[in-house]
Amino acid sequence: MVATSSSEGEAGTQWAALAGVTAALAMFGAAQGLSSPLFTLLMQKQGMSPALIGLSAAMMPLGLILSASFVPAAVRLVGARTLAVGCSLIGALCFLAIGYLQDWVAWFVIRFIIGVVINPLYILGEVWALSLAPPSRRGRVMGVFNTLMGAGYAAGPFALTLLGTSGWAPFLVGVAGFTLCAVILRAVSSKLTGFEEDGQPASGLVGFARVAPALLLAVLVSAAVQQSTYALVPVFGASYGLAEAVLASLVMALSLGNILLQIPLGLLAERFGGRAMIIVCALATATCALLLPLLIMTPLIWVVLLVMGAVGYGVYTMALVELGSRFKGSVLVAGNAAFALMWGAGGIVGPPGAGLLMQGIGPLGLPVVIAGLDALLVMFALYRSSVRRSGKA
């Protein structure tokens, strides 16, 4: 009876820590979701050109990409818990600096710094969630985690519509989001793993790529597809003569599908495995993309976009589930750092590539790029599965 009570107490502590990490990352997501539209609106007020606004927006993913390879070393140097809390507090200071300086040149530097400090939060938050989740429930846990992250991102722009861009109110929301993230992580820090102490051999990003290239390709494709659809679905719809209000609703449908359907996808991952679900989600995304030009003028387009938003990002969720089932400790940190690097790379190459093809062949360029990327992922994932089976044999 004592042993049972002890195991129940450990399970309760584990779930409490998992809830804390999820809540912390949702707070961070709200602050992050607020930042992009806030910067855009402020720079528009200052008369900045679209090119400058776009260049400023690129500073954050640039910070993500350049910092990814340093996260495992930073974890070993200062510890995962200290790193996460410190980055949260630096993020809060960045929002104070944004409100105080009101200078678009300084904002370039600040956005780069935000990209650098949010990367450990992304990486460690997902790694902790994967580590804390019981293996039998890892799929639904990551579905809930990503759903709440998505809800946090949606809450940021919603807060901006209520507060506007004048005065200190929007900046204080960002400060509050990062500060709450730090406070919650600090409160549960004793229950979180410090991966610097696990005694496993250090694994660099290149070393991880050798053992899990299909997972990295899945992240790259998911990022490229998701960010291309969010950026260019309105352009695609406009080419068919849809009204401006409808174009905004197209993106909302993508977001809604992403938020609502990650948990069902997670449950399917528990039943069929992460690797199989990566292939299923990629095939479903490609199918939805090919249906876009056929259904764009019909009510069925809303169903297609709901599903597409879910399975397009679901490729990433399934890759996380597979990552958590195959790796642990510092190797898991290195793998998630590699995920962050590939996500940033996908965001940089996806939308420009799809945009160029749309410019060359018309609106069909978007579904062609999406379907092509997902077909490439399916073929490579099947190839790697055959290689792994033959190796085991």
C-alpha positions as CSV (number, residue, x, y, z in Angstrom):
1,M,0.0,0.0,0.0
2,V,2.8,2.4,0.8
3,A,4.4,1.7,-2.6
4,T,1.1,2.4,-4.4
5,S,0.7,5.6,-2.5
6,S,4.2,6.7,-3.4
7,S,3.7,5.9,-7.1
8,E,0.4,7.8,-7.1
9,G,2.2,10.8,-5.5
10,E,4.9,10.7,-8.1
11,A,2.3,10.5,-10.9
12,G,0.5,13.5,-9.4
13,T,3.7,15.5,-9.2
14,Q,4.5,14.5,-12.8
15,W,1.1,15.7,-14.0
16,A,1.4,19.0,-12.0
17,A,4.8,19.7,-13.5
18,L,3.5,18.9,-17.0
19,A,0.5,21.3,-16.4
20,G,2.9,24.0,-15.2
21,V,5.2,23.7,-18.3
22,T,2.1,23.8,-20.6
23,A,0.7,26.9,-18.8
24,A,4.1,28.6,-18.9
25,L,4.5,28.0,-22.6
26,A,0.9,29.1,-23.3
27,M,1.8,32.4,-21.6
28,F,4.9,32.7,-23.7
29,G,2.8,31.9,-26.8
30,A,0.4,34.8,-26.0
31,A,3.3,37.2,-25.8
32,Q,4.9,35.8,-28.9
33,G,1.6,35.9,-30.8
34,L,1.2,39.5,-29.9
35,S,4.6,40.6,-31.1
36,S,4.3,40.1,-34.9
37,P,1.1,42.1,-35.5
38,L,2.2,44.7,-32.9
39,F,5.5,45.3,-34.7
40,T,3.8,45.5,-38.1
41,L,1.2,48.0,-37.0
42,L,3.7,50.2,-35.2
43,M,6.0,50.3,-38.2
44,Q,3.1,51.1,-40.5
45,K,2.3,54.1,-38.2
46,Q,5.9,55.3,-38.7
47,G,5.5,55.1,-42.4
48,M,7.9,52.2,-43.0
49,S,7.8,50.4,-46.4
50,P,6.5,46.8,-46.7
51,A,10.1,45.8,-47.6
52,L,11.4,47.1,-44.3
53,I,8.6,45.6,-42.3
54,G,9.2,42.2,-43.9
55,L,13.0,42.5,-43.3
56,S,12.2,43.4,-39.6
57,A,10.0,40.3,-39.4
58,A,12.8,38.1,-40.7
59,M,15.0,39.1,-37.7
60,M,13.1,36.7,-35.3
61,P,13.5,33.5,-37.4
62,L,17.1,34.5,-38.0
63,G,17.7,34.6,-34.3
64,L,16.0,31.2,-34.0
65,I,18.2,29.6,-36.6
66,L,21.5,31.1,-35.5
67,S,20.9,30.2,-31.8
68,A,19.6,26.6,-32.3
69,S,23.1,25.0,-32.4
70,F,24.1,26.7,-29.1
71,V,21.1,25.6,-27.0
72,P,22.5,22.1,-26.0
73,A,25.8,23.8,-25.0
74,A,24.0,26.5,-23.0
75,V,22.0,23.7,-21.2
76,R,25.2,22.0,-20.2
77,L,26.8,25.3,-19.1
78,V,24.0,26.9,-17.0
79,G,21.4,24.2,-16.7
80,A,18.0,23.8,-18.4
81,R,15.9,25.3,-15.6
82,T,18.1,28.4,-15.2
83,L,18.3,28.9,-18.9
84,A,14.5,28.8,-19.4
85,V,13.7,31.2,-16.6
86,G,16.5,33.5,-17.6
87,C,15.3,33.6,-21.3
88,S,11.8,34.3,-20.1
89,L,13.0,37.3,-18.1
90,I,15.1,38.6,-21.0
91,G,12.0,38.4,-23.2
92,A,10.1,40.6,-20.7
93,L,12.9,43.1,-20.8
94,C,12.8,43.1,-24.6
95,F,9.1,44.2,-24.5
96,L,10.0,47.0,-22.1
97,A,12.7,48.1,-24.5
98,I,10.3,48.0,-27.4
99,G,7.9,50.3,-25.6
100,Y,10.6,52.6,-24.3
101,L,12.7,53.1,-27.5
102,Q,9.9,53.4,-30.2
103,D,12.7,53.2,-32.7
104,W,12.4,50.9,-35.7
105,V,16.2,50.6,-36.1
106,A,16.5,49.4,-32.5
107,W,13.6,47.0,-33.1
108,F,15.6,45.1,-35.6
109,V,18.1,44.2,-32.9
110,I,15.4,43.6,-30.3
111,R,13.5,41.2,-32.6
112,F,16.7,39.3,-33.3
113,I,17.3,39.0,-29.5
114,I,13.7,37.8,-29.0
115,G,14.4,35.1,-31.6
116,V,17.5,34.0,-29.7
117,V,15.8,33.9,-26.2
118,I,12.6,32.2,-27.3
119,N,14.4,29.3,-28.9
120,P,15.4,27.7,-25.6
121,L,11.8,28.1,-24.4
122,Y,10.5,26.3,-27.5
123,I,13.1,23.6,-27.2
124,L,13.0,23.0,-23.4
125,G,9.2,23.3,-23.2
126,E,8.7,20.6,-25.8
127,V,11.4,18.4,-24.3
128,W,10.0,18.7,-20.8
129,A,6.5,17.9,-22.1
130,L,7.8,14.8,-24.0
131,S,9.8,13.7,-20.9
132,L,7.0,14.2,-18.4
133,A,4.3,12.5,-20.6
134,P,3.7,8.8,-19.8
135,P,4.7,6.9,-23.0
136,S,1.2,5.4,-23.4
137,R,-0.3,8.9,-23.4
138,R,2.4,10.9,-25.2
139,G,0.3,11.5,-28.3
140,R,-2.6,13.1,-26.5
141,V,-0.3,15.0,-24.2
142,M,1.5,16.6,-27.1
143,G,-1.8,17.2,-28.8
144,V,-3.0,19.1,-25.7
145,F,0.3,20.9,-25.4
146,N,0.3,22.1,-29.0
147,T,-3.4,23.0,-28.8
148,L,-2.8,25.3,-25.8
149,M,0.2,26.8,-27.5
150,G,-1.9,27.5,-30.5
151,A,-4.6,29.1,-28.3
152,G,-1.9,31.2,-26.6
153,Y,-0.8,32.5,-30.0
154,A,-4.4,33.3,-31.0
155,A,-4.9,35.1,-27.6
156,G,-2.0,37.5,-28.4
157,P,-3.5,39.1,-31.6
158,F,-7.0,39.1,-29.9
159,A,-5.6,41.1,-27.0
160,L,-4.2,43.6,-29.5
161,T,-7.6,44.1,-31.0
162,L,-8.9,45.0,-27.6
163,L,-6.0,47.2,-26.5
164,G,-4.8,48.8,-29.7
165,T,-1.2,49.9,-30.2
166,S,-1.2,53.2,-28.3
167,G,0.3,53.7,-24.9
168,W,2.0,51.0,-22.8
169,A,-0.9,48.5,-22.6
170,P,0.2,46.2,-25.5
171,F,3.8,46.2,-24.3
172,L,2.8,45.4,-20.8
173,V,0.8,42.3,-22.1
174,G,4.0,41.1,-23.6
175,V,6.0,41.8,-20.4
176,A,3.3,40.0,-18.4
177,G,3.3,36.9,-20.7
178,F,7.1,36.4,-20.5
179,T,7.1,37.2,-16.7
180,L,4.3,34.7,-16.0
181,C,6.2,32.1,-18.0
182,A,9.3,32.7,-15.8
183,V,7.3,32.6,-12.6
184,I,5.5,29.3,-13.5
185,L,8.7,27.6,-14.7
186,R,10.5,28.7,-11.5
187,A,7.6,27.3,-9.4
188,V,7.8,23.9,-11.0
189,S,11.6,23.9,-11.6
190,S,12.3,21.3,-8.9
191,K,10.1,18.8,-10.8
192,L,11.8,19.4,-14.2
193,T,14.7,17.5,-15.5
194,G,18.1,19.3,-15.7
195,F,19.4,17.6,-18.8
196,E,23.0,18.8,-18.1
197,E,23.2,16.1,-15.4
198,D,21.9,13.0,-17.3
199,G,25.4,11.6,-18.1
200,Q,24.6,10.8,-21.7
201,P,27.1,11.6,-24.4
202,A,26.8,15.0,-26.0
203,S,25.0,14.9,-29.3
204,G,25.5,17.7,-31.8
205,L,23.0,18.7,-34.5
206,V,24.9,17.0,-37.3
207,G,25.1,13.8,-35.2
208,F,21.4,13.9,-34.7
209,A,20.7,14.4,-38.4
210,R,22.6,11.2,-39.1
211,V,20.3,9.1,-36.9
212,A,16.9,10.8,-37.6
213,P,17.0,12.6,-41.0
214,A,13.3,11.8,-41.8
215,L,12.2,13.5,-38.6
216,L,14.2,16.6,-39.6
217,L,12.7,16.6,-43.1
218,A,9.2,16.3,-41.5
219,V,9.8,19.4,-39.5
220,L,11.2,21.3,-42.5
221,V,8.2,20.3,-44.6
222,S,5.7,21.1,-41.9
223,A,7.2,24.6,-41.4
224,A,7.4,25.4,-45.1
225,V,3.8,24.2,-45.7
226,Q,2.3,25.9,-42.7
227,Q,3.9,29.2,-43.2
228,S,3.4,29.2,-47.0
229,T,-0.4,28.5,-46.5
230,Y,-0.8,31.2,-43.8
231,A,1.1,33.7,-46.0
232,L,-0.3,32.8,-49.4
233,V,-3.8,31.3,-49.0
234,P,-5.2,34.9,-49.1
235,V,-3.3,35.6,-52.3
236,F,-4.6,32.3,-53.7
237,G,-8.1,33.2,-52.8
238,A,-7.8,36.7,-54.2
239,S,-6.8,35.3,-57.6
240,Y,-10.3,33.7,-57.7
241,G,-12.0,37.0,-56.9
242,L,-12.9,36.3,-53.2
243,A,-13.7,39.3,-51.1
244,E,-11.2,40.7,-48.6
245,A,-13.3,39.6,-45.6
246,V,-13.4,36.1,-46.9
247,L,-9.7,36.0,-47.4
248,A,-9.1,36.8,-43.7
249,S,-11.6,34.0,-42.8
250,L,-9.6,31.5,-44.9
251,V,-6.6,32.0,-42.6
252,M,-8.9,31.8,-39.6
253,A,-10.1,28.4,-40.8
254,L,-6.5,27.1,-41.0
255,S,-5.9,28.3,-37.4
256,L,-9.1,26.8,-36.1
257,G,-8.3,23.4,-37.5
258,N,-4.8,23.6,-36.1
259,I,-6.2,24.3,-32.6
260,L,-9.2,21.9,-32.6
261,L,-7.7,18.7,-34.1
262,Q,-4.2,18.3,-32.6
263,I,-5.7,16.2,-29.7
264,P,-7.5,13.7,-32.0
265,L,-4.3,13.4,-34.0
266,G,-2.4,12.7,-30.8
267,L,-4.7,9.9,-29.9
268,L,-4.2,8.4,-33.3
269,A,-0.5,8.6,-32.8
270,E,-0.8,6.5,-29.6
271,R,-2.7,3.9,-31.6
272,F,-0.7,3.7,-34.8
273,G,2.7,5.3,-33.9
274,G,4.3,8.7,-34.7
275,R,6.1,7.5,-37.8
276,A,3.0,6.1,-39.4
277,M,1.0,9.3,-38.6
278,I,3.7,11.5,-40.1
279,I,3.0,9.7,-43.4
280,V,-0.8,9.9,-43.0
281,C,-0.7,13.6,-42.1
282,A,1.6,14.3,-45.1
283,L,-0.7,12.5,-47.5
284,A,-3.7,14.2,-46.1
285,T,-2.0,17.6,-46.5
286,A,-1.1,16.9,-50.1
287,T,-4.7,15.8,-50.8
288,C,-6.1,19.0,-49.3
289,A,-3.7,21.1,-51.3
290,L,-4.8,19.5,-54.5
291,L,-8.4,20.1,-53.6
292,L,-7.9,23.8,-53.1
293,P,-8.3,24.9,-56.7
294,L,-11.3,22.5,-57.2
295,L,-13.2,23.7,-54.1
296,I,-12.1,27.3,-53.5
297,M,-15.5,28.7,-54.8
298,T,-17.6,26.2,-52.9
299,P,-18.6,25.9,-49.2
300,L,-16.5,22.7,-49.0
301,I,-13.4,24.9,-48.9
302,W,-13.9,25.5,-45.2
303,V,-13.8,21.8,-44.4
304,V,-10.6,21.4,-46.6
305,L,-8.9,24.3,-44.8
306,L,-9.9,23.1,-41.3
307,V,-8.4,19.7,-42.1
308,M,-5.4,21.2,-43.9
309,G,-4.5,23.4,-40.9
310,A,-4.6,20.4,-38.6
311,V,-2.7,17.9,-40.6
312,G,-0.2,20.4,-42.0
313,Y,0.9,21.2,-38.5
314,G,0.1,17.7,-37.4
315,V,3.2,16.5,-39.3
316,Y,5.2,18.5,-36.7
317,T,3.2,17.2,-33.7
318,M,3.7,13.6,-35.0
319,A,7.4,14.2,-35.4
320,L,7.6,15.4,-31.8
321,V,5.8,12.2,-30.6
322,E,8.2,10.0,-32.5
323,L,11.2,12.1,-31.2
324,G,10.0,11.5,-27.6
325,S,9.5,7.8,-28.2
326,R,13.0,7.3,-29.6
327,F,15.3,9.6,-27.6
328,K,15.7,10.9,-24.1
329,G,17.9,13.2,-22.0
330,S,20.5,15.4,-23.6
331,V,20.0,13.7,-27.0
332,L,16.4,14.7,-26.8
333,V,17.5,18.3,-26.3
334,A,19.9,18.1,-29.2
335,G,17.1,16.7,-31.4
336,N,14.7,19.4,-30.4
337,A,17.3,22.0,-31.1
338,A,17.7,20.5,-34.6
339,F,13.9,20.7,-34.9
340,A,14.0,24.4,-34.1
341,L,16.7,24.9,-36.7
342,M,14.7,23.1,-39.4
343,W,11.5,24.9,-38.5
344,G,13.3,28.3,-39.0
345,A,14.8,27.1,-42.3
346,G,11.4,25.9,-43.5
347,G,9.9,29.3,-42.7
348,I,12.6,31.0,-44.7
349,V,12.5,28.9,-47.8
350,G,8.8,27.9,-48.0
351,P,6.9,31.1,-48.5
352,P,9.4,32.7,-50.9
353,G,9.6,29.5,-53.0
354,A,5.8,29.1,-53.2
355,G,5.4,32.8,-53.9
356,L,7.9,32.6,-56.8
357,L,6.1,29.6,-58.3
358,M,2.8,31.4,-58.0
359,Q,4.3,34.4,-59.8
360,G,5.5,32.1,-62.6
361,I,2.5,29.7,-63.1
362,G,-0.3,31.5,-61.3
363,P,-2.3,30.4,-58.2
364,L,-1.8,26.7,-58.8
365,G,1.8,27.3,-57.7
366,L,0.8,27.1,-54.0
367,P,-0.9,23.6,-54.1
368,V,1.9,22.3,-56.4
369,V,4.6,23.3,-53.8
370,I,2.6,21.9,-50.9
371,A,1.8,18.6,-52.6
372,G,5.3,18.3,-53.9
373,L,6.9,18.8,-50.5
374,D,4.6,16.4,-48.8
375,A,5.1,13.8,-51.5
376,L,8.9,14.1,-51.0
377,L,8.4,13.6,-47.3
378,V,6.3,10.5,-47.7
379,M,8.8,8.9,-50.1
380,F,11.8,9.6,-47.9
381,A,10.0,8.5,-44.7
382,L,9.0,5.2,-46.4
383,Y,12.6,4.8,-47.5
384,R,14.0,5.4,-44.0
385,S,11.5,3.0,-42.6
386,S,12.7,0.3,-44.9
387,V,16.3,1.0,-44.0
388,R,15.5,0.7,-40.3
389,R,13.7,-2.5,-40.8
390,S,16.5,-4.1,-42.8
391,G,19.0,-2.9,-40.2
392,K,17.1,-4.6,-37.4
393,A,16.7,-7.7,-39.5
